[in-house]
Each structure stands twice: as C-alpha cells, then as structure tokens.
Amino acid sequence: MTKLIENGIEREATCTEELFAMRDSLDVLGGKWKLMILRYLTNRVGQEIHFKKLQRGIEGISAKMLSKELKDLEINLLITRTIRDTKPITVTYAVTEYGKTVLPVTETLVKWGLSHRQEIKKSMK
C-alpha cells in the first residue's frame, strides 16, 4: 500500500483511495496517445517541436486526435504551447517540469512492453 502524509502523520492509503488515485491518473494519462506524446516530447527536450513534427513522429495519430490530446495535456499542465510571433506564426510544444514527473511511468511501460514482446515471441516458438 501507498503511504500518505496527513497533518504531519504518515498512514497507509486505503484501497479506495488508491483506486481513486489510479482513476485520476488514467483520466489524465489514459488513451492511446497521451503517454506517447509525452514520451516523444520528453525525448526531445531542448528541440523546437511543432505540430507537424509531432504528427510525423507519432505514427498513426490523426491531426484531429493530436490536437485534442495536446489540448488535454496542456490543460493538465503536462505540456506548454508556445506561439511565436513569426511569419507564418510558429507554435511549438514542450513538456513541462511537472510533465517530466510522468517519465518514470513511461520508462516502466517501455520496459514492460519490451519484455512483453519477448515473452510473446518465446511463446510462439
């Protein structure tokens, strides 16, 4: 169980609290694309990433879905959207410091996914 600190006192989270926390996490990060977008941006910190570059870099995502997911991630403070006063106007995206806190989640998912692929391949032999 997860530890919580309330009023300076440490206690274990109840099962219900853990399930609510998991639901909250899935509400923010769930779906097919959000974690992939965050991973893409996290791997490119310091680069200027614009919409089309994101769309080309994340295979299979439509412009409409990318736009929706970027808005959701921005609302949840995980990415920033910067409009540059150029001609034509340039919009770039970057992961926030808060968004970088999701990195351990993506790292764990990548490791598990690679391991899972190996298990499936072994089972097919």
N, C-alpha and C positions, 0 to 999 in steps of 0.2 A: 504494500500500500504506500501511497504517496504521503509525505509529511507536509503539513500546513503549519503556519505560524499565525496565531490569532492573539492579539493583545499581548504579544511577547511570550506566549505559551505555545510550545510545539505539540501537535497532535497528529494522529493519522487521519487522512481523509476517509470519509465513508465511501462505500461502494457507489452510492447515489451521486455524491459529489464528483467522484472520478468519472462516472458515466456522463454527467452533465458537462464536465470539462472536455471529455472526448467529443461530445456532440458539438460543443462550441468550436473546438479545433477543426472538426470536419466541416462545419458550416463555413468557416473562413478559408480552409485549405482544400476542401473536397472538390471532387470532379476530376476530369481527365487532364486538365491543362494547367491549373494554378501552380502546382508544385514544379511542373516542367518549366513554366515561365520564370519562376523564382530561381530555379537551378541555372537556367540559361543566363539570367542577369547576374547571379552571384559568380558564375564562372567568368564573367566579363567585366568585373569591377574596373572602373577607370576608362572603359571604352564608351564611345557615344553609340548608344543603341537606339535606333529609330524603329518605327512600326514595321516597315517593310523588312528590315533586317531580322526582327523578331519572327515575322511570319515565315521568312525563308529558312530561318534557323530551327524552327519547331515544325517539323514535318507533319502535315495533315491538318493543321489548325486553319480554320477559315478566318477571313478578315473580320466577319461579324462576331465570331466567338472570341477572337483575340481582343477585340475592342471591349467586349463585355467583361472578360476576365481581367484585363488591365484596369478597368474602372473599379471592379470589386477589390482588387489588390491595393489600389490607391486609396479607396475608402477605408480599408483596414490598416492603413499606414505601413504597408509592407513594401511599396514602391513609390517613387516620385515620378511625376510627369513634368518635364521642363519644356516650356515653349520659348524658343529662341527667336529674337526679332531679326530674322534673316529674310532674304528674298529668294525663293519662297520660304515661308515660315518653316522652321525645323522643330519637331517635337522629339524629345529623347526621353528614355525611361532608364531608371536605375533602382537598384534595391536599396532600401534604407538601412540604417544601423539596426533598427528594430526588425526589419525583414531578414537581416542576416542571422537572427536568432533561430530561424527555421532551418538553417544549414545542417545542424545535427540530425534533424528529421529526414532531410533529403539524403544525407550521407548514409543513414541507416537503411533507407528504402533502396538506394542504389546497391549497397552491399547485399541486401536480402534478394533483390531482383537478379543480380548476377549469380548468386548462389542457387536461387530457384531454377534459373535456366540450366545450370549444370545438373541439378537433381533430375529435371525433366529429361535432359539428354541421356543421363545414365539410365533412367528407367525405360527408355526406348530401345536400348541395345539388346 
